[in-house]
């Protein structure tokens, strides 16, 4: 909601808002953008003639939501769809990597002189944080969790991957394929599909030209180091370029290719767009290198939501740090353990050592939180159970040595504090 509010205001809307329990980083960013908000909910916030907008997780029984529904409540996606109709647009969705690809696409378009606006689910400092405000096309990360994206129109639709990554929601994988397929079918200029088992099915929905990664579109890593990744890119008709990414990216070859192709689809120069992919140095909580502590690199990543994301993160770090060990701190979301416990264990086998925290979020979802307490036993890497974040800091100092990389894998917002505590060796 934060980037959507700021971009909507940039496009001419008058915007007010409220959030009872805002996350720290987007709240601070909103205030820095000069957009304050009430920290309570109430029907008195609804001004005459205003359009109220809420997310899928808004409490339907809240008096403000009830009153808003009576006068015509918009879903967040309705406003996003309206914003994307104002300019040529790129929408990026998928189970993994959509924030990274959206940010890379924005950087590529900016370098090519298109002055894009962007709505991101992550903060990219070089782009202005959670949103970039420009006069040109709009790039947006499009949520696929509740299938509301089926009513979003774009010029270019990008789908990175498609998995059943929201098991707590009442949307089956088959329903998700249909919803994302409808979104793909609404693209007017081009559809870009990542390497996914469901890419062929999604392409059957398209009415616009389709470029599939591994077919019409490709990327190949030609060099990888701690400083970044060099990717050679290829598009149809012999179009080629080389990009030098300066941030650690999972599936760098595919995600860079999708972002580059999205920029090309709006008319960007291939070389300029490829150069722009290297303009980003930080994507918050997406394989974010925070620094080193006593020779140990500390990385913060929120990819712990799905086993495939964990596997990709560990594999990527091993390739960037081939001489060191990869130590993973994993804090699972308890609601996902009943379905994915064994898959998490197998994915964590990609680490050299695992520091395992207790599941979080169980109190919020008590009815669906039953899981096997020994779910982690199939993990082939040594697993050390730790009681809390303070214990992680102490244990990390014992098990790591210079040259290692320690990655904090959790979808929880507190991970940044935990990762920084490991970095400094202190825990408040």
C-alpha positions as CSV (number, residue, x, y, z in Angstrom):
1,X,0.0,0.0,0.0
2,X,2.8,2.4,0.7
3,X,4.4,2.6,-2.8
4,X,0.9,2.6,-4.3
5,X,-0.2,5.5,-2.2
6,X,2.9,7.5,-3.1
7,X,2.7,6.8,-6.8
8,X,-1.0,7.6,-6.9
9,X,-0.3,10.9,-5.3
10,X,2.5,11.5,-7.8
11,X,-0.1,10.9,-10.6
12,X,-2.4,13.6,-9.2
13,X,-4.6,11.9,-6.5
14,X,-5.1,13.3,-3.1
15,X,-4.2,10.6,-0.6
16,X,-4.8,9.9,3.0
17,X,-4.4,6.7,4.9
18,X,-4.3,4.8,8.2
19,X,-2.5,1.7,9.5
20,X,-3.0,0.4,13.1
21,X,0.3,-1.5,13.1
22,X,2.6,-0.3,10.3
23,X,5.9,-2.0,9.5
24,X,8.8,0.2,10.5
25,X,10.7,0.6,7.2
26,X,7.7,1.5,4.9
27,X,6.3,3.7,7.7
28,X,9.5,5.7,7.9
29,X,9.7,5.9,4.1
30,X,6.1,7.2,3.9
31,X,6.9,9.9,6.3
32,X,10.0,10.8,4.4
33,X,7.9,11.2,1.3
34,X,5.7,13.7,3.2
35,X,2.7,11.3,3.4
36,X,1.6,11.0,7.0
37,X,-1.1,8.5,8.1
38,X,-3.3,7.8,11.1
39,X,-2.3,5.0,13.4
40,X,-5.9,3.9,14.1
41,X,-8.9,2.8,12.1
42,X,-12.3,4.4,12.2
43,X,-15.2,5.3,10.0
44,X,-14.5,9.0,10.6
45,X,-11.5,8.6,8.2
46,X,-13.9,8.3,5.2
47,X,-14.3,11.6,3.6
48,X,-17.2,12.4,1.3
49,X,-16.4,11.6,-2.3
50,X,-13.2,9.7,-1.5
51,X,-12.5,6.2,-2.7
52,X,-11.5,3.8,0.1
53,X,-8.9,1.2,-0.8
54,X,-8.0,-1.9,1.3
55,X,-5.9,-5.0,1.0
56,X,-7.0,-8.6,1.2
57,X,-5.9,-8.9,4.8
58,X,-8.0,-6.0,6.0
59,X,-10.3,-7.0,8.8
60,X,-13.8,-7.2,7.2
61,X,-15.5,-6.6,10.5
62,X,-13.6,-3.4,11.2
63,X,-16.1,-0.5,11.4
64,X,-14.0,1.5,8.9
65,X,-14.0,-1.4,6.4
66,X,-17.8,-2.0,6.9
67,X,-18.5,1.7,6.3
68,X,-16.2,1.8,3.3
69,X,-17.8,-1.2,1.7
70,X,-21.2,0.6,2.0
71,X,-19.9,3.5,-0.2
72,X,-17.9,1.4,-2.6
73,X,-14.6,-0.2,-1.4
74,X,-11.8,-0.8,-3.8
75,X,-9.3,-3.7,-3.4
76,X,-5.7,-2.6,-3.6
77,X,-5.5,-4.3,-7.0
78,X,-8.3,-2.1,-8.3
79,X,-6.2,1.0,-7.6
80,X,-3.0,-0.7,-8.9
81,X,-4.9,-1.5,-12.2
82,X,-6.0,2.1,-12.5
83,X,-2.5,3.4,-12.0
84,X,-1.1,1.0,-14.6
85,X,-3.6,2.3,-17.2
86,X,-2.2,5.8,-16.9
87,X,1.1,5.1,-18.8
88,X,2.7,2.3,-20.8
89,X,3.3,-0.4,-18.1
90,X,5.2,-3.4,-17.1
91,X,3.7,-5.8,-14.4
92,X,5.9,-8.4,-12.8
93,X,4.4,-11.3,-10.9
94,X,5.4,-14.7,-9.8
95,X,6.1,-16.8,-6.7
96,X,9.8,-15.9,-6.5
97,X,11.9,-13.0,-7.7
98,X,9.2,-10.5,-8.8
99,X,10.5,-7.7,-6.6
100,X,14.0,-8.2,-7.9
101,X,12.9,-8.3,-11.5
102,X,10.6,-5.2,-11.1
103,X,13.5,-3.2,-9.6
104,X,16.0,-4.4,-12.3
105,X,13.4,-3.5,-15.0
106,X,13.0,0.0,-13.5
107,X,16.8,0.5,-13.4
108,X,17.1,-0.7,-17.0
109,X,14.4,1.7,-18.2
110,X,15.9,4.6,-16.3
111,X,19.3,4.1,-17.8
112,X,17.7,4.0,-21.3
113,X,16.2,7.4,-20.7
114,X,12.5,6.4,-20.1
115,X,12.2,8.0,-16.6
116,X,9.9,5.3,-15.2
117,X,7.7,5.3,-12.1
118,X,7.8,2.1,-10.1
119,X,5.9,0.4,-7.3
120,X,8.1,-2.1,-5.5
121,X,7.6,-4.6,-2.6
122,X,11.2,-4.0,-1.6
123,X,13.3,-0.9,-1.1
124,X,16.0,0.0,-3.7
125,X,17.9,3.0,-2.6
126,X,19.1,3.9,-6.1
127,X,15.5,4.1,-7.2
128,X,14.2,6.1,-4.2
129,X,13.1,3.3,-1.9
130,X,9.8,1.5,-2.3
131,X,8.8,3.7,-5.3
132,X,10.4,5.7,-8.1
133,X,8.5,8.8,-9.3
134,X,9.0,9.6,-13.0
135,X,7.2,10.9,-16.0
136,X,7.4,7.8,-18.2
137,X,6.1,4.2,-18.0
138,X,5.1,2.5,-14.8
139,X,6.7,-0.7,-13.5
140,X,4.9,-2.6,-10.7
141,X,5.3,-5.7,-8.7
142,X,1.9,-7.4,-9.0
143,X,0.7,-9.7,-6.2
144,X,-0.4,-13.2,-7.3
145,X,-1.5,-14.6,-3.9
146,X,-5.2,-14.0,-4.1
147,X,-5.8,-14.0,-7.9
148,X,-6.9,-10.4,-7.9
149,X,-4.2,-9.8,-10.6
150,X,-6.6,-11.3,-13.1
151,X,-8.1,-7.9,-13.6
152,X,-4.9,-6.0,-14.2
153,X,-4.1,-4.7,-17.7
154,X,-0.4,-4.2,-18.7
155,X,1.5,-3.6,-21.9
156,X,4.1,-6.1,-20.8
157,X,3.4,-9.0,-18.4
158,X,6.2,-10.8,-16.7
159,X,5.8,-14.0,-14.8
160,X,9.0,-15.2,-13.0
161,X,7.8,-18.5,-11.6
162,X,4.6,-20.1,-10.3
163,X,4.4,-22.3,-7.2
164,X,1.9,-23.0,-4.5
165,X,3.6,-20.5,-2.2
166,X,0.6,-19.4,-0.1
167,X,-0.7,-22.6,1.5
168,X,-2.6,-20.6,4.1
169,X,-4.8,-19.0,1.5
170,X,-7.9,-20.5,0.0
171,X,-6.4,-20.6,-3.6
172,X,-5.3,-23.8,-5.1
173,X,-2.4,-24.1,-7.5
174,X,-4.8,-24.8,-10.4
175,X,-6.8,-21.7,-9.5
176,X,-3.6,-19.7,-9.4
177,X,-2.5,-20.9,-12.8
178,X,-5.9,-19.8,-14.2
179,X,-5.7,-16.4,-12.4
180,X,-2.1,-15.7,-13.6
181,X,-3.1,-17.0,-17.0
182,X,-5.9,-14.4,-17.2
183,X,-3.4,-11.7,-16.2
184,X,-1.1,-12.9,-19.0
185,X,-4.0,-12.8,-21.4
186,X,-4.6,-9.1,-20.8
187,X,-1.1,-8.0,-21.8
188,X,-1.3,-5.9,-25.0
189,X,2.3,-5.9,-26.2
190,X,4.4,-8.8,-24.9
191,X,4.4,-11.6,-22.4
192,X,7.7,-12.7,-20.7
193,X,7.8,-16.0,-19.0
194,X,10.5,-17.4,-16.7
195,X,11.7,-21.0,-16.7
196,X,8.8,-22.7,-14.9
197,X,7.1,-26.1,-15.4
198,X,3.9,-24.1,-15.9
199,X,5.3,-21.7,-18.5
200,X,3.8,-23.6,-21.4
201,X,0.3,-23.5,-19.9
202,X,0.6,-19.8,-19.2
203,X,1.7,-19.1,-22.7
204,X,-1.5,-20.6,-24.0
205,X,-3.5,-17.8,-22.4
206,X,-1.5,-15.0,-24.2
207,X,-2.9,-12.9,-27.0
208,X,0.4,-10.9,-27.3
209,X,3.8,-12.1,-28.4
210,X,5.4,-14.5,-25.9
211,X,9.1,-14.7,-25.1
212,X,10.0,-17.7,-22.9
213,X,13.2,-17.9,-21.0
214,X,15.3,-20.7,-22.4
215,X,13.6,-20.4,-25.8
216,X,13.3,-16.9,-27.4
217,X,15.1,-15.3,-24.4
218,X,18.3,-16.5,-22.6
219,X,21.0,-15.5,-20.2
220,X,24.3,-17.0,-19.3
221,X,26.6,-16.3,-16.4
222,X,30.1,-15.7,-17.6
223,X,31.6,-14.5,-14.4
224,X,30.6,-14.5,-10.7
225,X,32.4,-13.1,-7.7
226,X,31.6,-11.3,-4.4
227,X,31.6,-8.1,-6.4
228,X,28.7,-9.3,-8.6
229,X,27.7,-11.3,-11.6
230,X,28.3,-10.8,-15.3
231,X,25.5,-12.1,-17.5
232,X,25.4,-12.4,-21.3
233,X,21.9,-11.8,-22.6
234,X,20.2,-12.8,-25.8
235,X,16.8,-11.8,-27.3
236,X,15.2,-12.7,-30.7
237,X,16.6,-11.4,-34.0
238,X,20.2,-11.7,-32.7
239,X,19.9,-8.9,-30.1
240,X,22.6,-9.4,-27.5
241,X,24.2,-7.4,-24.6
242,X,26.2,-8.0,-21.4
243,X,25.1,-6.9,-18.0
244,X,27.2,-6.6,-14.8
245,X,25.0,-7.0,-11.8
246,X,26.3,-5.4,-8.6
247,X,23.9,-7.0,-6.2
248,X,23.6,-10.7,-5.4
249,X,20.6,-12.1,-7.3
250,X,19.2,-15.6,-7.2
251,X,18.9,-17.0,-10.7
252,X,20.8,-14.0,-11.9
253,X,20.8,-15.2,-15.5
254,X,17.0,-15.6,-15.7
255,X,16.0,-12.6,-13.7
256,X,18.4,-10.3,-15.5
257,X,17.1,-11.6,-18.9
258,X,13.5,-11.0,-17.9
259,X,14.1,-7.4,-16.7
260,X,16.2,-6.6,-19.8
261,X,13.6,-8.0,-22.1
262,X,10.8,-6.0,-20.3
263,X,12.8,-2.8,-21.0
264,X,13.3,-3.9,-24.6
265,X,9.6,-4.5,-25.0
266,X,8.9,-0.8,-24.3
267,X,11.6,0.2,-26.9
268,X,14.7,0.6,-24.8
269,X,18.1,0.4,-26.4
270,X,19.6,-3.1,-25.6
271,X,23.0,-1.8,-24.5
272,X,21.7,1.0,-22.3
273,X,19.2,-1.3,-20.7
274,X,21.8,-3.9,-19.9
275,X,24.1,-1.2,-18.4
276,X,21.2,-0.1,-16.2
277,X,20.9,-3.5,-14.6
278,X,24.2,-2.8,-12.9
279,X,23.0,0.5,-11.4
280,X,21.5,-1.3,-8.4
281,X,23.7,-2.2,-5.4
282,X,21.1,-2.9,-2.8
283,X,17.7,-4.7,-2.7
284,X,16.5,-4.7,0.9
285,X,16.1,-8.2,2.3
286,X,16.7,-9.9,-1.1
287,X,20.1,-11.5,-0.6
288,X,21.2,-8.2,0.9
289,X,24.9,-8.2,2.0
290,X,24.9,-6.2,5.2
291,X,28.7,-6.3,5.7
292,X,31.3,-8.5,7.4
293,X,32.0,-9.3,11.0
294,X,35.4,-10.8,11.8
295,X,35.7,-12.0,8.2
296,X,32.2,-13.5,8.0
297,X,29.9,-12.0,5.4
298,X,26.3,-11.5,6.7
299,X,23.4,-11.7,4.3
300,X,19.7,-10.9,5.1
301,X,17.2,-12.7,2.9
302,X,13.4,-13.0,3.2
303,X,13.3,-16.0,0.8
304,X,12.4,-18.4,3.6
305,X,8.8,-18.4,2.6
306,X,9.1,-21.3,0.2
307,X,11.6,-24.3,0.0
308,X,12.5,-23.4,-3.6
309,X,13.6,-19.9,-2.4
310,X,15.8,-21.4,0.3
311,X,17.4,-23.8,-2.1
312,X,18.1,-20.9,-4.6
313,X,19.5,-18.6,-1.9
314,X,22.0,-21.2,-0.6
315,X,23.0,-22.3,-4.1
316,X,23.6,-18.7,-5.1
317,X,25.7,-17.9,-2.0
318,X,27.8,-21.0,-2.5
319,X,28.6,-19.8,-6.1
320,X,29.5,-16.3,-4.9
321,X,31.6,-17.6,-1.9
322,X,33.2,-20.8,-3.3
323,X,36.0,-20.9,-0.8
324,X,33.9,-20.4,2.3
325,X,31.2,-22.3,4.1
326,X,27.5,-21.3,4.0
327,X,25.9,-21.1,7.5
328,X,22.1,-20.7,7.4
329,X,20.0,-19.2,10.2
330,X,16.4,-20.4,9.6
331,X,13.3,-19.2,11.4
332,X,10.3,-21.0,9.8
333,X,6.8,-19.6,9.6
334,X,4.9,-22.2,11.7
335,X,1.8,-22.1,9.4
336,X,3.9,-23.5,6.5
337,X,5.6,-26.4,8.4
338,X,2.7,-28.9,8.2
339,X,2.9,-28.9,4.4
340,X,6.5,-28.1,3.7
341,X,8.5,-29.3,6.7
342,X,10.3,-32.1,4.8
343,X,10.9,-29.9,1.8
344,X,12.4,-27.2,4.0
345,X,14.7,-29.9,5.5
346,X,15.9,-31.0,2.1
347,X,16.4,-27.4,0.9
348,X,18.4,-26.6,4.0
349,X,20.7,-29.5,3.1
350,X,22.4,-27.0,0.8
351,X,24.0,-25.3,3.8
352,X,27.1,-26.4,5.6
353,X,25.5,-25.8,9.0
354,X,22.0,-24.7,10.1
355,X,21.1,-22.7,13.2
356,X,17.4,-23.4,13.6
357,X,15.1,-21.1,15.5
358,X,11.6,-22.1,16.8
359,X,8.7,-21.4,14.4
360,X,7.1,-18.0,14.6
361,X,3.5,-16.9,14.0
362,X,1.9,-19.9,15.7
363,X,-0.3,-17.8,18.1
364,X,-1.7,-15.9,15.1
365,X,-2.8,-19.1,13.3
366,X,-3.4,-21.6,16.1
367,X,-6.0,-23.6,14.2
368,X,-3.6,-24.6,11.5
369,X,-0.2,-24.7,13.3
370,X,0.1,-28.4,14.1
371,X,3.3,-29.8,12.7
372,X,5.9,-32.6,13.3
373,X,8.5,-31.2,15.7
374,X,11.1,-33.4,14.1
375,X,10.5,-32.0,10.6
376,X,14.1,-31.0,10.2
377,X,15.6,-34.4,10.7
378,X,15.9,-35.2,6.9
379,X,18.3,-32.2,6.6
380,X,21.7,-33.6,5.6
381,X,23.5,-30.6,7.1
382,X,24.3,-30.4,10.8
383,X,21.4,-28.6,12.6
384,X,21.8,-26.8,15.9
385,X,18.6,-25.7,17.6
386,X,18.8,-22.3,19.2
387,X,16.2,-20.8,21.6
388,X,16.0,-17.2,20.4
389,X,17.6,-14.4,18.5
390,X,20.1,-13.7,21.3
391,X,21.2,-17.3,21.2
392,X,21.7,-17.1,17.4
393,X,24.2,-14.3,17.9
394,X,26.2,-16.3,20.4
395,X,26.1,-19.5,18.4
396,X,27.0,-17.8,15.1
397,X,30.2,-16.6,16.7
398,X,31.1,-20.2,17.6
399,X,30.4,-21.9,14.4
400,X,31.6,-19.4,11.8
401,X,35.1,-18.6,10.7
402,X,36.7,-16.0,8.4
403,X,35.7,-16.6,4.8
404,X,32.3,-18.0,5.7
405,X,29.0,-16.5,4.8
406,X,26.0,-16.4,7.2
407,X,22.6,-15.9,5.8
408,X,19.5,-15.1,7.9
409,X,16.5,-16.8,6.2
410,X,13.1,-15.8,7.6
411,X,10.0,-14.1,6.3
412,X,9.7,-12.3,9.6
413,X,10.2,-8.6,9.7
414,X,12.5,-8.9,12.7
415,X,15.2,-10.6,10.6
416,X,16.9,-7.3,9.8
417,X,17.5,-6.7,13.5
418,X,18.7,-10.2,13.9
419,X,21.1,-10.0,10.9
420,X,22.5,-6.7,12.1
421,X,23.0,-8.2,15.6
422,X,25.0,-11.0,14.1
423,X,27.0,-8.5,12.1
424,X,27.9,-6.4,15.2
425,X,28.2,-9.4,17.6
426,X,25.7,-7.8,19.9
427,X,22.0,-8.3,20.6
428,X,19.8,-5.7,22.3
